[in-house]
């Protein structure tokens, strides 16, 4: 009888643990933020990690806000400036 209780307890533990071990899909990033960052990376034609004023002209929205987003007035937008600008607009 004692062995039967141990087997039943083990079966219960294994059943419960498999219920918690299910694979749930990872949440997808919001389309709004991921689409924008993908678009901005495509704008960086020369691959220097920032977007120049000329490169920004390919995106009318970004071009219109370029001066506002270029907080250090360097003539190019860094990823930090883009992130800060995106968080303001949301």
N, C-alpha and C positions, 0 to 999 in steps of 0.2 A: 504494500500500500504506500509506503514511504517513497519508493522508487517512482510510482505512478504520479505522485504529487510533484516530485522533482521534474519529471518529464513534462507534465502539464505546465508547470511554472516556466520552464525553459521555452516551451512552445509559445507561451503567451509573450514572453520577453522578445523573442525573435519576430513574432508577428507585429508587435507594436513598433519595434525599431525599423522594420521594413516600411511601415506606413509613413514614418518620418523621413525616410531616405529617398523619397520620390524625387525625380528630376523635374523641376519646374523651369520653364523657359525664363531666361533673363529678361528683365524689362527692356523694351526698346527705348533708345533715347528719343526725346521729343523731336519730331521732324523739324520744328522751327529752328532749334539751335544747331542740329547737325547739318541741315541743309545750308544754313548760312556759313558755317565754318568750312564746309566743303567748297562752297562758291568762292570764299575768300582765298582759300589755298590755290584754287585754279587761277585766280587773278595775279598771283605772284609769279609772273612769267620768268623772271630772271633767277628765281629760287633763292633770293637772299634772306628770306624769312620776314620780310616786311612788304607792304604794298605802297608803291610810290603814287604820286598824284596822277601820273600818266597811266599806270596800271589800273587805278581806281576808276578811270573814265569808262571802262568796260561795264561798270555797274552804276546806272544812273542814281540810284538811291545812295550808294556809298560815295559817289562823286559829289552829290549835293551836300552831304554831311562831313566831307573830308576835313575841312578847316576846324569844325567843331570837335571831331574825333582826334585830330592831331594835337594832343594837349601839350606836347613838348615842342611843337612848331619846328620839327625836324624835316618836314616835307615828305615823310613816309609814316605809315601806320604800322605799329608793332602789334603783335598778338595781344599784348596787355592792353593797348589802347582800344583794339577791336573788342576785346572782352568787356572792358569797362563801358564802352559805348553800347554794346548789346544788352548789358544788364540794366542800363539806364532806360533803354527803349522798352523793356519788358515790364 
